[in-house]
Amino acid sequence: RIARSADACGRLTGRASAPRRLGAAMEEAPSSFLRAGAVLLLAVRCAWAALRCPRNPGGAGPPRAAREPMQFETLAASCGLHVAIGTPIAYTALVLFGAPLFEMWERTLDIACVLALLVAMPVALSTRAGSSLPSVLHAFVGVLVRLEWQTAEDLILVTQAHGAILGAWLGAIPIPLDWDRPWQAWPCTVAYGAYAGFMIGTVVGIVLAARHFPGHGQKKQR
C-alpha cells in the first residue's frame, strides 16, 4: 500500500524522481531500455578509447609490447571481438543460472549484450589484446580468473568487470521471490545489479588504484 500511495502521490504531484522514472521505463519496456543502455555504454566506451588510444599508458620505464599504444581501429576491432565472444558466453551463463532458454529469449539476449559490454570491453581495454581468438580467450582468463593488472587504469577496468558480474548475480536473487512486483520481471533486477555493480566496481577500483599507485607513475602487477 505504501508503494502504491507513493506512486499515486508522484503522479499527482508530477515530481517523480529520476530513478523512479527510469525504473518505470525499465519495467514497461525492458528490451528497449536495455538496448538504449547498450548504445550509451558503447558510445561512452568508444569515446574513451578514442581519447586514450594515442597516448602511451606506461609510466616510468619502457612499456611491454602489449601495452604499447594501439591505433583506434585496432582497439575497436579487439573490443568488438571481445563483445561478440562475450555475448554468447553471457547468454549461456544466464541460461545455466536459470534464465529461460527460448521463452523471452530476446530479453535474455539483450541483457547478455549489456553484460558483454560491461565486462568484455573492460577486459579488452585493460589487456589491449589483439583481434585473434586465442588472444581474446587469454585476455578473459587473465582478467576474470587470474585478476591480472599492470597499471592503475587496468586495475579500475578489472574491478569494473568483476563488479558487473557480481552485481548481476546478486540482482537475480529477488526474481524467484513471490512478491509479484513489476520490477521483478526478467531481467530488470539483473540489469539493475549489473549497472550498480559496475559503478561500485569503478569506485572500488579508484580507491585501490589510489592506494597501490599513489603517484600514478609506477607499475604494479599481481
Secondary structure by P-SEA (a helix, b strand, c coil): caaaaaaaaaaaaccccaaaaaaaaaaacaaaaaaaaaaaaaaaaaaaaaaacccccccccccccccccccaaaaaaaaaaaaaaaaaaaaaaaaaaccccccaaaaaaaaaaaaaaacaaaaaaaccccccaaaaaaaaaacccccccccaaaaaaaaaaaaaaaaaaaaacccccccccccccccaaaaaaaaaaaaaaaaaaaaaaaaacccccccccc
